[in-house]
Amino acid sequence: MKRIFSYSISTLFVSLLTISSLFSAIKMSSVFCDNMVLQQQTEALIWGKASKNTSVKVTTSWNHKGYSTIASADGNWKLKVTTPKAGGPYEITVSDGNTLTLKNVLIGEVWVCSGQSNMEMPVKGYRNQPVLGSADAIAFSSNPNIRLFTVKKATSLEPLDDFAGNWSLCEPENVSEFSATAYYFGLMLNKVLHVPVGLINTSWGGTRIEPWISEIGCKNFDWVKVPDKKPVDKLDAQTPTVLFNAMINPMVGYGIRGAIWYQGESNRNEPREYQKLMPGLVQNWRALWGIGDFPFYYMQIAPFDYGSVGLSSAYLREAQLKASTVIPNIGMACIMDLGEKECIHPSRKETGSGRLGMLALEQTYGIKGIVGKGPVLKDMKVVEGMVKLTFDNAPTGLTSFGKELSCFEVAGTNKRFFPAKAFITGTGITLLSTSVPEPMAVRYAFQDFVTGDLFGVNGLPVSSFRTDDW
């Protein structure tokens, strides 16, 4: 009987130790898991939870070096590890007495990819809304040097420490469900740079820009109302700060090269505010990440027929164009030629995403010979009733690919716009209209839906623009 009792006590003791061990086991934030990508040649921040007040040691297999810190009273810990040039796969071991090993880790280039539905749109497309070439793209997508992370949708009134998601391998099943804009961007970088690429997709269709800005960032804009912290049954995803809190904050500090953004359709009726909010979001993220003015590239929204309600989306495109010069290390990709009148999600995602890729390859990675910016209006002059336009970013001139230019309008003092004949003259444009003998202002493709027909010789389109402020 004593033996049985002793055996039972021993068994219970071992069980309690096992349970205790399980509860005190190392726990990493979701962004740190098997198949992850760490930013190369940097001091990469790693964090998680451990037993309170215990020593935590992180060992990296690329240099067999150990890094140590002490977990706080609530078990949180954080430290930096030195990453080498791109390569892998490697392992990272984390221990506080219990040991966790992260496997198949790559070192390379990491980009955050965010926005609304045109960023969220998967490679497989939406119902009745295809991504051109998706079948082939998915079939040939297996690539051991690209890794994909999709943040699960969530909202919160308070900044969260973690979100749901995991790093996935770049294989057809996973690529099919992943952001098309993000995937094609990463694929281009991988092909050109020959390094591993990690893509973190955190997007939500139909959302405005304000939910993606933190509380401290929103306070810079007096028209943005930061919500009260009172609990609600259902939190609207359009509420300022709530997507930042749940889908950005948990990875703030994670080692990245930069970010890409595709959003604006839901803010099209407030272009003046958006012109300030766009750089405001960038500055907000940069301040919180604490790694300097990391590159930030965004897609200008495509032309689309929004109907008769609200402002023309040309005003939002104008706001995006103006925002692209407000702060350093930022760039806008124009897709005036890719819009679809009856579909807000352009099907030629690879072409549009490639323009974001060219911005990164030229401006971030400094690859000579690549031109990432399209022509931008420089100056307007009126000479004997004719308008003369000159452009920046057009070293080899302009082209319409042999077609007649049909998107220009001119107006006189009466502020009425009439179609203008347009001719390419070297690196500029000459306009004239018999209806406007004394032109005062010019507009190009300044409509909700229009197919842009003016390009740089490199094939990059000119954004819609106007010279008036009427």
C-alpha positions, -999 to +999 in steps of 0.1 A: +000+000+000+029+024+009+045+016-024+013+024-043+009+057-024+046+066-030+043+058-066+011+080-069+028+109-052+058+106-075+036+105-105+017+135-093+049+154-087+062+146-122+029+156-137+029+189-118+064+196-130+054+189-166+024+212-163+045+239-147+070+235-175+043+238-201+030+270-186+064+285-183+076+275-218+091+301-241+064+317-262+074+338-292+053+365-309+036+350-340+059+368-364+088+347-350+083+311-362+096+285-385+101+296-421+105+333-411+128+358-428+150+382-409+163+414-424+199+410-435+229+429-422+211+446-393+205+445-356+173+425-357+149+428-328+135+395-313+110+393-285+086+370-267+076+357-233+094+334-208+093+325-171+093+358-151+126+372-141+146+344-158+176+346-180+167+342-217+194+331-242+191+333-280+216+314-301+218+320-339+233+292-361+248+315-387+274+327-363+269+303-333+267+334-311+246+336-279+226+367-269+212+370-234+187+392-215+165+389-184+127+385-187+107+411-168+083+404-140+055+398-164+077+375-185+083+398-215+118+400-230+134+416-260+169+416-275+188+423-307+207+398-328+232+406-355+222+393-390+247+385-418+244+389-455+214+371-472+214+334-469+201+303-451+183+283-440+194+287-404+181+279-369+175+301-339+174+286-304+156+304-276+159+291-240+149+301-205+156+266-192+130+254-216+142+254-252+124+264-284+140+261-319+129+281-349+138+262-381+143+270-418+150+307-411+162+328-440+181+361-440+171+385-467+149+414-475+117+420-455+088+442-467+055+451-450+026+452-475-006+470-464-037+488-475-073+479-486-087+455-511-063+461-539-035+450-516-056+422-501-068+408-535-052+373-537-033+359-567-063+337-575-085+368-578-120+376-564-153+362-576-158+374-612-127+396-608-096+379-622-059+386-617-045+384-653-022+354-656-029+340-622-031+304-633+004+304-646+017+325-618+003+300-592+015+269-611+051+282-613+052+298-579+073+273-559+103+292-546+123+283-515+136+319-512+103+337-508+083+335-476+047+347-470+030+360-438-006+371-438-019+389-407-054+377-397-080+405-397-086+420-362-095+453-345-086+467-311-091+499-292-058+493-274-024+484-290-019+446-290+013+426-284+005+399-309-016+389-339-026+357-356-006+345-385+024+324-395+052+323-421+043+301-450+064+286-478+061+300-513+041+272-529+010+272-551-015+265-524-002+294-503+005+318-532-030+313-545-044+329-513-017+356-508-018+392-519-012+395-556+004+430-553+027+418-525+036+386-542+045+401-576+065+428-558+085+402-538+090+380-568+105+408-588+129+417-559+139+380-556+146+376-593+167+408-596+185+408-562+190+370-559+183+371-522+155+357-500+125+379-496+099+379-468+065+395-473+042+405-445+007+412-458-015+431-434-045+445-453-083+448-451-106+455-480-127+487-479-108+503-451-099+540-448-064+552-440-072+565-405-076+530-389-040+522-399-025+552-380-017+549-343-034+571-316-004+594-313-003+597-350-040+605-353-036+633-328-016+653-355-049+657-374-076+677-356-103+663-378-096+627-369-115+616-338-095+591-317-121+567-302-129+563-265-116+531-249-151+520-238-158+484-248-183+479-276-201+448-289-186+451-324-158+474-333-160+490-368-129+485-389-132+521-401-126+534-366-093+554-363-064+535-348-081+501-345-063+484-374-029+498-364-035+485-328-044+450-339-026+444-372+005+467-372+015+473-336+023+436-328+052+437-353+065+473-348+102+469-344+105+438-365+135+441-388+123+453-423+137+470-453+106+490-461+068+490-468+045+491-498+009+505-496-022+503-518-051+522-505-071+554-510-103+544-527-122+546-494-109+582-488-116+595-523-141+622-511-115+638-487-085+645-510-072+675-490-072+656-458-056+625-475-028+646-489-017+651-452-027+617-439-006+598-464+027+612-453+014+613-418+009+575-418+045+570-431+060+593-405+039+576-378+052+542-387+087+553-391+088+570-356+074+539-339+097+514-358+127+534-348+149+524-377+150+557-395+133+568-427+127+534-442+115+533-478+078+536-484+063+531-518+026+533-526+003+527-556-018+556-569-055+544-572-065+534-606-092+553-627-127+538-621-163+549-626-175+557-591-208+571-605-223+605-599-221+605-561-191+621-545-160+638-558-141+626-589-113+602-579-090+625-599-088+647-569-076+618-547-050+608-573-038+644-573-035+643-535-015+611-538+008+627-564+014+657-542+021+636-512+048+618-530+072+647-527+064+659-491+088+637-472+121+618-481+124+582-492+089+579-505+076+571-540+043+566-559+036+542-587+012+554-613-013+530-630-033+555-652-033+529-680-045+499-659-079+511-646-112+493-655-144+512-658-166+487-641-141+470-617-123+488-589-097+460-588-075+462-619-067+427-632-032+435-644-017+433-609+017+421-620+022+452-642+012+475-614+032+457-588+062+458-611+062+495-609+064+494-572+093+470-576+111+493-600+108+521-575+124+499-548+151+486-572+161+521-583+157+541-551+163+515-523+187+491-539+205+516-563+205+494-594+217+515-622+198+515-655+164+510-638+140+540-639+112+538-613+096+572-618+073+583-646+072+618-661+058+646-639+047+680-650+074+706-645+062+738-661+035+754-682+038+784-705+014+800-729+029+812-762+007+829-788-024+809-778-006+776-775+002+759-742+038+745-738+042+718-711+076+705-699+082+674-677+106+661-652+117+624-652+115+622-690+152+621-701+144+603-734+111+621-740+074+612-741+053+588-761+017+579-768+028+547-785+017+561-818-019+569-807-035+604-808-035+620-774-071+624-762-070+632-725-060+669-725-083+698-718-077+736-716-097+765-701-097+802-702-107+829-678-143+815-678-130+783-662-148+761-688-126+732-700-126+721-737-108+693-754-074+702-767-052+690-795-020+677-781+013+671-798+045+655-784+074+679-790+106+663-776+104+661-739+073+683-738+037+687-750+021+715-771-016+721-767-041+742-786-079+745-788-099+767-811-125+770-783-100+786-760-080+813-777-064+825-744-057+794-723-052+798-686-052+762-673-046+726-684-060+693-671-048+659-682-069+627-676-087+645-648-117+623-646-131+594-625-125+569-653-101+575-681-074+555-698-042+575-697-024+578-730+008+597-722+039+578-711+076+582-707+096+564-734+103+538-706+066+529-706+057+545-672+025+565-674+020+602-666-004+607-636-035+628-641-028+664-632-042+699-634-025+734-633-055+751-618-069+751-582-105+756-592 
